[in-house]
Amino acid sequence: MSVNRGRVLIGGLAGGVVWVVWGFLVNQFIITNARYEAAQAAGLFLKQPRYPFFVGQWIVITLLLAIIVAHLYAWTRQTLGPGPGTALKIGFLVGFAAGFPENFAHATWSAVDRTFPLGWMLEMWVGAILAALVAGWLYKD
């Protein structure tokens, strides 16, 4: 059975938009601008990003990750079956791999407030789950 690449792209982009919105909410309401400003004032973060237009680049990276998640869902639904259960499994696994190990290390060894790695982990883990659920909902053979 072949993968419907058009639906993968649609699901991935829609899931990516949901992931980007989730990331914005995490950064605004869990981490907060005040924490970022305090970390910058303490010299823990740079005041200007090293890479130009970081936010735009982060959005593109997140959209690409969501398309990868959509592909994984489309490929695995043939063995695990279609539906939200399969999407949830894919999102959980990808989110764990993308969000947990690195942020656990940051929480352990970094001088920044542990809210940062917690928020970043939630951004990736829950974001991947949401993206997978959206992609699975939109995918059709």
C-alpha positions in Angstrom: 0.0 0.0 0.0 1.4 3.4 -0.9 1.5 6.5 1.2 -0.7 9.5 0.2 2.1 12.1 0.1 -0.3 15.0 -0.5 -2.2 14.1 2.7 1.0 13.6 4.6 2.0 17.1 3.6 -1.4 18.6 4.5 -1.5 16.8 7.8 2.2 17.6 8.6 1.7 21.3 7.9 -1.6 21.5 9.8 0.0 19.6 12.7 3.0 21.9 12.5 0.8 25.0 12.8 -0.7 23.4 16.0 2.8 22.6 17.3 3.9 26.2 16.6 0.9 27.6 18.4 1.5 25.2 21.4 5.1 26.3 21.5 4.1 30.0 21.6 1.7 29.3 24.5 4.4 27.4 26.4 6.9 30.2 26.0 4.3 32.9 26.9 2.6 31.3 29.8 4.9 28.6 31.3 8.4 30.0 30.7 7.3 33.7 30.3 9.1 36.7 28.9 10.1 37.8 32.4 12.1 34.6 32.9 13.9 35.1 29.6 14.7 38.7 30.4 16.0 37.7 33.9 18.2 35.0 32.3 19.5 37.5 29.8 20.2 40.1 32.5 22.1 37.4 34.5 24.2 36.6 31.4 22.8 33.1 31.1 21.3 33.8 27.7 22.6 36.1 24.9 20.6 39.3 24.4 20.7 38.8 20.7 20.4 35.5 18.9 23.5 34.1 17.1 21.4 33.2 14.1 19.4 35.9 12.3 15.6 35.5 12.3 15.7 32.7 14.8 11.9 32.6 15.3 11.3 32.1 11.6 13.9 29.4 11.4 12.4 27.7 14.5 9.0 27.7 12.9 10.4 26.1 9.7 12.2 23.5 11.7 9.0 22.7 13.7 7.0 22.4 10.5 9.6 20.0 9.1 9.4 18.0 12.3 5.6 17.8 12.0 5.9 16.6 8.4 8.3 13.9 9.6 5.8 12.9 12.3 3.0 12.8 9.6 5.2 10.5 7.5 5.8 8.2 10.5 2.1 8.0 11.2 1.3 7.2 7.5 4.0 4.5 7.5 3.0 2.9 10.8 -0.8 2.9 10.3 -0.4 0.0 7.9 0.9 -2.2 10.8 -0.6 -0.6 13.9 -3.8 0.4 12.2 -5.3 3.8 11.5 -6.6 6.1 14.2 -5.8 8.3 17.1 -4.2 5.4 19.1 -1.5 5.0 16.4 -1.0 8.8 16.1 -0.7 9.1 19.9 2.0 6.4 20.0 4.0 8.1 17.2 3.6 11.5 18.8 4.6 10.2 22.2 7.7 8.4 20.9 8.9 11.3 18.7 8.1 13.9 21.4 10.1 11.9 24.0 13.1 11.6 21.7 12.9 15.2 20.7 12.2 16.7 24.1 13.3 14.7 27.0 17.0 13.7 26.9 18.5 17.0 26.1 16.2 19.0 28.4 16.8 16.5 31.3 20.5 17.2 30.8 19.8 21.0 30.8 17.7 20.7 34.0 20.6 18.7 35.6 23.6 20.7 34.6 22.5 24.2 33.4 22.5 27.2 35.6 19.1 28.4 34.2 15.9 28.1 36.1 14.5 24.6 35.6 11.3 26.1 34.2 13.2 26.6 30.9 14.0 22.9 30.2 10.6 21.9 31.5 8.9 24.3 29.1 11.1 23.3 26.2 10.5 19.6 26.9 6.7 20.2 27.0 6.9 22.2 23.8 8.5 19.3 22.0 6.8 16.4 23.6 3.2 17.6 23.7 3.8 19.4 20.4 4.7 16.2 18.7 1.7 14.4 20.2 -0.6 17.2 19.0 1.0 17.3 15.5 0.6 13.5 15.2 -3.0 13.6 16.2 -3.8 16.4 13.7 -1.9 14.6 11.0 -3.7 11.3 11.8 -7.0 13.0 11.7 -6.4 14.6 8.3 -4.7 11.6 6.7 -6.6 9.6 4.1 -5.3 6.7 2.0 
